[in-house]
Amino acid sequence: MITALSISMMGSALAEDGFKNESEVGLVMTSGNTDAKTTNAKEVTSYEFNKNTFKNTAAFFRSKNSGVESANAWSFGIRYERALS
């Protein structure tokens, strides 16, 4: 048996103000000879004004096979950009 769930939200109600957001959440569960469960999440938010952009990113991934953790990863980032032209 395989169960999968993925939710993706793009855009923001505040996009006209310079804010943008993209988010994802996922879940995969399998059962049979082995039981496996994988979860993940990802987010990117940015704010633009004049020629400046601030960007924040985050990601998370975890996988378990028969109750034993086989993968665990996460990241976080902040970025600043300035257009020169």
HELIX and SHEET records of a PDB file:
HELIX    1   1 ALA A   15  ASP A   17  5                                   3    
SHEET    1   A 5 ILE A   2  MET A  10  0                                        
SHEET    2   A 5 PHE A  19  THR A  30 -1                                        
SHEET    3   A 5 ALA A  36  PHE A  49 -1                                        
SHEET    4   A 5 ASN A  52  ASN A  65 -1                                        
SHEET    5   A 5 VAL A  68  ARG A  82 -1                                        
END                                                                             
